[in-house]
Amino acid sequence: MKPGFGERRDSDPARTGAPALAWCALLNPQSPIPNPGRRRAAGFTLLEMLAVILLIGIAAAAVSIAVTQGLASARARAAGSELAGALRATRVQAIVRGEEQHFDVDTRANSYDDAKRHGVRLPKGLRVSITSAKQDQPNDHTGRIRFFPDGSSTGGRITLRSGRREWHVNVAWLTGEVRVVDAVAQR
């Protein structure tokens, strides 16, 4: 007859002949003796799951910071390119019209006037400064670069800052060439 169908099972190791070590293992689960009757449930412990969630959170934070900084850098780079394009357009207008044209930068309003005299504001978080000839400064917060009909200019440097990054838009006085330089990349 199979156990459990009318036959009495005794739990006393002396009566059943089970080894005394197995009985000790049943009474003391901390015992170093292996216990074949007691199985560990499959799965992860709470501590393991919390560690994985913590690692995922750290990785997500690192990625979001990198993406945010990358977007800010791309926005500033695009603003520098647009500024350089507006300077080039002003130079072309001077050559085509055969008359002097000027490009104004307002450091207080954080803006500049493009070739069509439209005020263009720079993106938030981006600061502008200008180095130009003293006689080309209409007031204490506006700098001016003039372009002449032969393509030359008074020259100057417009600096865009975003945090520790800087972009210089350089205008050569002799040729009127406009060049954007990432100051951090050169260091």
Backbone as CSV, one residue per row, in Angstrom:
resi,resn,N_x,N_y,N_z,CA_x,CA_y,CA_z,C_x,C_y,C_z
1,MET,0.830,-1.172,0.000,0.000,0.000,0.000,0.880,1.242,0.000
2,LYS,0.446,2.267,-0.706,1.213,3.506,-0.778,1.012,4.316,0.488
3,PRO,2.060,5.081,0.867,1.885,5.924,2.046,0.790,6.945,1.807
4,GLY,-0.002,7.194,2.810,-1.067,8.164,2.714,-2.408,7.515,2.429
5,PHE,-2.430,6.176,2.121,-3.690,5.486,1.855,-3.927,4.464,2.943
6,GLY,-4.183,4.948,4.119,-4.520,4.071,5.214,-3.337,3.672,6.062
7,GLU,-2.149,3.875,5.623,-0.983,3.507,6.407,-0.502,4.725,7.168
8,ARG,-0.139,4.513,8.413,0.302,5.610,9.246,1.775,5.874,9.017
9,ARG,2.090,7.152,8.816,3.492,7.536,8.668,3.929,8.193,9.951
10,ASP,5.010,7.758,10.445,5.522,8.316,11.684,6.631,9.295,11.363
11,SER,6.693,10.383,12.092,7.734,11.365,11.845,8.928,11.165,12.764
12,ASP,8.882,10.166,13.612,9.991,9.925,14.518,11.060,9.134,13.779
13,PRO,12.314,9.696,13.683,13.359,9.008,12.942,13.761,7.673,13.570
14,ALA,13.598,7.549,14.851,13.961,6.285,15.489,13.024,5.173,15.042
15,ARG,11.746,5.460,14.854,10.779,4.452,14.444,10.824,4.182,12.954
16,THR,11.080,5.204,12.148,11.037,5.027,10.699,12.379,4.616,10.129
17,GLY,13.426,4.798,10.851,14.746,4.436,10.364,15.414,5.557,9.568
18,ALA,14.808,6.760,9.533,15.427,7.880,8.815,16.654,8.327,9.570
19,PRO,17.649,8.812,8.865,18.872,9.231,9.563,18.616,10.414,10.497
20,ALA,19.346,10.446,11.556,19.197,11.500,12.558,19.605,12.854,11.983
21,LEU,20.514,12.867,11.017,20.951,14.131,10.429,19.813,14.820,9.682
22,ALA,18.997,14.079,8.981,17.865,14.656,8.267,16.879,15.264,9.254
23,TRP,16.689,14.591,10.383,15.795,15.113,11.418,16.325,16.441,11.955
24,CYS,17.637,16.554,12.146,18.238,17.794,12.624,18.073,18.904,11.588
25,ALA,18.176,18.540,10.339,18.028,19.532,9.278,16.601,20.055,9.226
26,LEU,15.619,19.192,9.517,14.228,19.643,9.536,13.968,20.578,10.704
27,LEU,14.581,20.290,11.829,14.362,21.115,13.011,15.125,22.434,12.938
28,ASN,16.284,22.443,12.277,17.113,23.644,12.206,17.377,23.981,10.733
29,PRO,16.589,24.877,10.120,16.774,25.193,8.705,18.102,25.885,8.415
30,GLN,18.758,26.474,9.428,20.038,27.129,9.237,21.193,26.131,9.212
31,SER,20.901,24.903,9.401,21.920,23.859,9.466,22.660,23.740,8.144
32,PRO,23.985,23.531,8.185,24.763,23.387,6.961,24.498,22.060,6.262
33,ILE,23.749,21.199,6.878,23.457,19.893,6.287,22.407,20.092,5.194
34,PRO,22.636,19.561,4.004,21.662,19.744,2.925,20.334,19.128,3.297
35,ASN,19.294,19.783,2.902,17.942,19.338,3.218,17.199,19.060,1.922
36,PRO,17.124,17.821,1.516,16.465,17.516,0.255,14.962,17.762,0.296
37,GLY,14.376,17.818,1.447,12.937,18.014,1.540,12.537,19.484,1.435
38,ARG,13.485,20.377,1.629,13.175,21.802,1.610,13.793,22.424,0.368
39,ARG,12.962,22.890,-0.548,13.440,23.494,-1.791,13.299,24.991,-1.718
40,ARG,14.252,25.685,-2.367,14.174,27.147,-2.456,13.307,27.502,-3.655
41,ALA,12.448,28.483,-3.465,11.552,28.899,-4.546,12.359,29.569,-5.651
42,ALA,12.005,29.303,-6.908,12.685,29.909,-8.054,12.267,31.372,-8.167
43,GLY,13.190,32.242,-8.669,12.877,33.662,-8.849,13.968,34.531,-8.274
44,PHE,13.658,35.824,-8.184,14.615,36.803,-7.702,14.186,37.309,-6.336
45,THR,15.163,37.658,-5.539,14.837,38.236,-4.241,14.515,39.718,-4.428
46,LEU,13.903,40.281,-3.434,13.558,41.698,-3.475,14.815,42.558,-3.589
47,LEU,15.863,42.171,-2.902,17.114,42.914,-2.957,17.712,42.905,-4.370
48,GLU,17.669,41.771,-5.041,18.176,41.693,-6.411,17.360,42.582,-7.352
49,MET,16.066,42.566,-7.179,15.213,43.395,-8.042,15.448,44.880,-7.782
50,LEU,15.632,45.285,-6.534,15.910,46.682,-6.220,17.255,47.115,-6.805
51,ALA,18.241,46.232,-6.768,19.549,46.558,-7.346,19.435,46.787,-8.850
52,VAL,18.676,45.955,-9.539,18.488,46.108,-10.985,17.745,47.407,-11.294
53,ILE,16.705,47.713,-10.523,15.954,48.955,-10.742,16.845,50.169,-10.503
54,LEU,17.686,50.106,-9.482,18.622,51.194,-9.205,19.599,51.389,-10.364
55,LEU,20.144,50.308,-10.904,21.063,50.400,-12.046,20.371,50.972,-13.285
56,ILE,19.147,50.573,-13.523,18.390,51.119,-14.662,18.159,52.615,-14.470
57,GLY,17.846,53.033,-13.251,17.650,54.459,-12.965,18.911,55.270,-13.180
58,ILE,20.050,54.753,-12.746,21.323,55.454,-12.939,21.639,55.576,-14.421
59,ALA,21.431,54.497,-15.174,21.697,54.535,-16.619,20.770,55.522,-17.323
60,ALA,19.501,55.552,-16.940,18.555,56.486,-17.560,18.934,57.931,-17.251
61,ALA,19.373,58.202,-16.030,19.793,59.566,-15.677,21.012,59.984,-16.475
62,ALA,21.969,59.081,-16.633,23.179,59.408,-17.397,22.841,59.688,-18.858
63,VAL,21.952,58.891,-19.412,21.556,59.098,-20.815,20.803,60.407,-20.976
64,SER,19.902,60.721,-20.054,19.123,61.961,-20.185,20.015,63.195,-20.062
65,ILE,21.015,63.149,-19.192,21.942,64.281,-19.062,22.732,64.456,-20.349
66,ALA,23.219,63.360,-20.895,23.995,63.433,-22.143,23.146,63.961,-23.294
67,VAL,21.903,63.510,-23.379,21.017,63.971,-24.452,20.705,65.453,-24.290
68,THR,20.436,65.890,-23.063,20.138,67.303,-22.813,21.317,68.192,-23.183
69,GLN,22.519,67.782,-22.770,23.704,68.568,-23.111,23.947,68.558,-24.614
70,GLY,23.687,67.428,-25.239,23.852,67.346,-26.687,22.884,68.254,-27.421
71,LEU,21.640,68.318,-26.939,20.650,69.197,-27.573,21.011,70.668,-27.384
72,ALA,21.467,71.035,-26.193,21.868,72.426,-25.946,23.056,72.800,-26.827
73,SER,23.994,71.884,-26.962,25.161,72.133,-27.808,24.747,72.268,-29.274
74,ALA,23.840,71.418,-29.715,23.369,71.496,-31.110,22.610,72.793,-31.362
75,ARG,21.820,73.227,-30.384,21.073,74.483,-30.516,22.028,75.672,-30.624
76,ALA,23.076,75.673,-29.797,24.060,76.765,-29.835,24.847,76.726,-31.144
77,ARG,25.202,75.534,-31.601,25.936,75.405,-32.870,25.077,75.909,-34.029
78,ALA,23.778,75.583,-33.998,22.867,76.056,-35.045,22.733,77.580,-34.998
79,ALA,22.658,78.147,-33.782,22.573,79.608,-33.662,23.835,80.266,-34.202
80,GLY,24.998,79.661,-33.962,26.252,80.186,-34.500,26.278,80.130,-36.019
81,SER,25.767,79.055,-36.575,25.706,78.929,-38.037,24.746,79.943,-38.643
82,GLU,23.605,80.157,-37.982,22.638,81.156,-38.476,23.234,82.567,-38.404
83,LEU,23.941,82.851,-37.325,24.591,84.151,-37.165,25.629,84.355,-38.271
84,ALA,26.422,83.328,-38.535,27.422,83.416,-39.602,26.742,83.605,-40.959
85,GLY,25.627,82.926,-41.171,24.884,83.096,-42.421,24.354,84.509,-42.583
86,ALA,23.878,85.086,-41.470,23.377,86.474,-41.529,24.524,87.451,-41.817
87,LEU,25.702,87.203,-41.257,26.864,88.048,-41.549,27.251,87.940,-43.031
88,ARG,27.249,86.722,-43.553,27.590,86.526,-44.966,26.568,87.206,-45.874
89,ALA,25.288,87.119,-45.486,24.242,87.768,-46.287,24.415,89.288,-46.281
90,THR,24.822,89.853,-45.150,25.066,91.292,-45.068,26.235,91.675,-45.972
91,ARG,27.272,90.859,-45.991,28.427,91.112,-46.870,27.999,91.072,-48.339
92,VAL,27.192,90.078,-48.692,26.709,89.952,-50.079,25.864,91.169,-50.459
93,GLN,25.036,91.639,-49.529,24.219,92.830,-49.797,25.098,94.046,-50.087
94,ALA,26.202,94.191,-49.358,27.121,95.313,-49.590,27.737,95.226,-50.987
95,ILE,28.106,94.027,-51.400,28.715,93.844,-52.721,27.691,94.077,-53.829
96,VAL,26.506,93.489,-53.691,25.467,93.579,-54.730,24.945,95.005,-54.875
97,ARG,24.674,95.649,-53.774,24.121,97.017,-53.828,25.188,98.074,-54.095
98,GLY,26.433,97.714,-53.853,27.509,98.675,-54.062,27.547,99.760,-53.003
99,GLU,27.025,99.456,-51.829,27.046,100.435,-50.731,27.324,99.726,-49.400
100,GLU,27.852,100.467,-48.478,28.205,99.933,-47.161,26.967,99.406,-46.433
101,GLN,27.129,98.242,-45.799,26.069,97.642,-44.984,26.641,97.376,-43.593
102,HIS,25.791,97.376,-42.597,26.298,97.097,-41.255,25.465,96.013,-40.581
103,PHE,26.115,95.338,-39.652,25.527,94.230,-38.898,25.646,94.582,-37.424
104,ASP,24.507,94.752,-36.743,24.500,95.174,-35.339,24.205,94.002,-34.410
105,VAL,24.928,93.973,-33.281,24.711,92.960,-32.242,24.393,93.687,-30.952
106,ASP,23.242,93.371,-30.361,22.821,93.980,-29.100,23.073,92.979,-27.975
107,THR,24.078,93.254,-27.149,24.439,92.316,-26.084,23.442,92.330,-24.923
108,ARG,22.742,93.436,-24.736,21.755,93.514,-23.651,20.503,92.720,-24.002
109,ALA,20.024,92.867,-25.236,18.817,92.149,-25.669,19.138,90.740,-26.163
110,ASN,20.429,90.400,-26.248,20.843,89.082,-26.715,20.298,88.797,-28.115
111,SER,20.505,89.777,-29.016,19.953,89.664,-30.363,20.878,90.342,-31.372
112,TYR,20.536,90.187,-32.651,21.273,90.858,-33.718,20.304,91.201,-34.838
113,ASP,20.692,92.153,-35.671,19.898,92.527,-36.840,20.487,91.837,-38.055
114,ASP,19.657,91.092,-38.774,20.160,90.412,-39.961,20.225,91.366,-41.152
115,ALA,20.501,90.838,-42.334,20.688,91.664,-43.535,19.439,92.471,-43.886
116,LYS,18.278,91.978,-43.524,17.017,92.679,-43.826,16.559,93.564,-42.673
117,ARG,17.434,93.765,-41.693,17.160,94.590,-40.510,16.058,94.008,-39.630
118,HIS,15.939,92.701,-39.637,15.014,92.029,-38.723,15.780,91.641,-37.461
119,GLY,15.227,91.944,-36.319,15.871,91.564,-35.056,15.728,90.060,-34.834
120,VAL,16.830,89.400,-34.588,16.832,87.951,-34.351,17.330,87.709,-32.933
121,ARG,16.485,87.078,-32.116,16.874,86.769,-30.736,17.562,85.416,-30.690
122,LEU,18.564,85.332,-29.845,19.281,84.074,-29.671,18.505,83.160,-28.725
123,PRO,18.705,81.846,-28.828,17.994,80.906,-27.946,18.315,81.148,-26.470
124,LYS,17.394,80.721,-25.603,17.608,80.849,-24.159,18.870,80.108,-23.750
125,GLY,19.560,80.656,-22.772,20.773,80.028,-22.268,22.015,80.356,-23.077
126,LEU,21.859,81.145,-24.117,22.984,81.517,-24.971,23.236,83.007,-24.814
127,ARG,24.465,83.372,-24.461,24.832,84.777,-24.281,25.735,85.212,-25.427
128,VAL,25.619,86.475,-25.818,26.409,86.996,-26.935,27.262,88.162,-26.464
129,SER,28.467,88.251,-27.024,29.325,89.423,-26.817,30.016,89.697,-28.142
130,ILE,30.488,90.942,-28.319,31.111,91.318,-29.576,32.368,92.134,-29.313
131,THR,33.367,91.869,-30.120,34.591,92.667,-30.117,34.684,93.310,-31.492
132,SER,34.582,94.636,-31.531,34.652,95.353,-32.813,35.320,96.705,-32.574
133,ALA,35.509,97.438,-33.651,36.150,98.757,-33.548,35.324,99.676,-32.660
134,LYS,36.004,100.465,-31.843,35.314,101.366,-30.904,34.420,102.375,-31.625
135,GLN,34.865,102.892,-32.769,34.029,103.861,-33.487,32.793,103.198,-34.118
136,ASP,32.746,101.852,-34.133,31.574,101.141,-34.662,30.633,100.678,-33.561
137,GLN,30.691,101.310,-32.416,29.795,100.963,-31.320,28.841,102.127,-31.073
138,PRO,27.594,102.006,-31.571,26.634,103.104,-31.410,26.331,103.433,-29.945
139,ASN,26.370,102.419,-29.055,26.173,102.662,-27.619,26.929,101.589,-26.836
140,ASP,26.779,101.603,-25.513,27.580,100.703,-24.675,27.183,99.234,-24.772
141,HIS,26.020,98.910,-25.319,25.590,97.512,-25.405,25.375,97.038,-26.849
142,THR,25.775,97.842,-27.822,25.623,97.451,-29.228,26.975,97.533,-29.926
143,GLY,27.305,96.436,-30.609,28.515,96.415,-31.416,28.126,96.326,-32.885
144,ARG,29.004,96.816,-33.761,28.670,96.862,-35.180,29.862,96.384,-36.000
145,ILE,29.559,95.607,-37.035,30.561,95.225,-38.028,30.054,95.752,-39.360
146,ARG,30.896,96.560,-40.026,30.504,97.133,-41.320,31.137,96.342,-42.462
147,PHE,30.377,96.191,-43.543,30.863,95.541,-44.763,30.860,96.573,-45.881
148,PHE,31.903,96.543,-46.706,32.082,97.536,-47.775,31.806,96.909,-49.144
149,PRO,31.555,97.746,-50.170,31.215,97.226,-51.506,32.287,96.316,-52.125
150,ASP,33.528,96.435,-51.698,34.572,95.559,-52.252,34.663,94.214,-51.522
151,GLY,33.773,93.974,-50.527,33.749,92.708,-49.787,34.506,92.739,-48.484
152,SER,35.321,93.765,-48.265,36.070,93.853,-47.010,35.145,94.318,-45.888
153,SER,35.682,94.350,-44.682,34.860,94.747,-43.533,35.722,95.430,-42.487
154,THR,35.082,95.895,-41.416,35.831,96.442,-40.284,36.334,95.314,-39.398
155,GLY,35.823,94.101,-39.604,36.266,92.931,-38.847,35.727,92.912,-37.430
156,GLY,35.876,91.787,-36.798,35.424,91.651,-35.419,35.209,90.202,-35.050
157,ARG,34.833,90.012,-33.799,34.538,88.667,-33.296,33.262,88.727,-32.476
158,ILE,32.349,87.835,-32.799,31.118,87.684,-32.020,31.239,86.356,-31.282
159,THR,31.071,86.398,-29.964,31.222,85.195,-29.142,29.873,84.778,-28.591
160,LEU,29.544,83.502,-28.770,28.333,82.910,-28.207,28.760,81.985,-27.076
161,ARG,28.125,82.128,-25.904,28.469,81.303,-24.744,27.249,80.543,-24.260
162,SER,27.492,79.282,-23.953,26.471,78.438,-23.340,27.175,77.611,-22.279
163,GLY,27.030,78.003,-21.026,27.753,77.321,-19.949,29.242,77.553,-20.106
164,ARG,30.003,76.455,-20.187,31.453,76.565,-20.368,31.859,76.523,-21.840
165,ARG,30.909,76.303,-22.731,31.220,76.220,-24.156,31.169,77.605,-24.787
166,GLU,32.030,77.806,-25.776,32.065,79.078,-26.508,32.202,78.805,-28.001
167,TRP,31.513,79.618,-28.770,31.655,79.606,-30.220,32.020,81.017,-30.643
168,HIS,33.073,81.135,-31.439,33.507,82.432,-31.942,33.135,82.524,-33.418
169,VAL,32.474,83.617,-33.770,32.192,83.898,-35.177,33.137,85.033,-35.548
170,ASN,34.168,84.700,-36.292,35.217,85.656,-36.648,34.952,86.245,-38.033
171,VAL,35.123,87.557,-38.146,34.989,88.253,-39.426,36.338,88.890,-39.733
172,ALA,36.944,88.458,-40.843,38.247,89.000,-41.243,38.055,90.404,-41.809
173,TRP,38.906,91.331,-41.420,38.729,92.729,-41.864,39.106,92.914,-43.327
174,LEU,40.118,92.206,-43.813,40.591,92.432,-45.172,39.679,91.803,-46.223
175,THR,39.265,90.570,-45.959,38.463,89.847,-46.956,36.977,89.788,-46.620
176,GLY,36.619,90.036,-45.387,35.224,89.930,-44.975,34.791,88.486,-44.753
177,GLU,35.760,87.555,-44.777,35.444,86.137,-44.584,34.860,85.913,-43.191
178,VAL,33.822,85.079,-43.126,33.162,84.757,-41.862,33.453,83.290,-41.549
179,ARG,33.909,83.048,-40.324,34.253,81.684,-39.923,33.756,81.433,-38.502
180,VAL,33.151,80.252,-38.280,32.683,79.847,-36.938,33.715,78.890,-36.359
181,VAL,34.137,79.169,-35.120,35.147,78.347,-34.456,34.585,77.906,-33.099
182,ASP,34.607,76.578,-32.863,34.203,76.043,-31.567,35.419,76.114,-30.656
183,ALA,35.385,77.031,-29.691,36.559,77.301,-28.844,36.912,76.103,-27.965
184,VAL,35.945,75.338,-27.502,36.208,74.200,-26.630,36.883,73.079,-27.424
185,ALA,36.469,72.883,-28.664,37.035,71.802,-29.469,38.506,72.032,-29.769
186,GLN,38.945,73.272,-29.771,40.333,73.575,-30.100,41.269,73.412,-28.909
187,ARG,40.766,73.420,-27.701,41.620,73.346,-26.511,42.261,72.005,-26.365
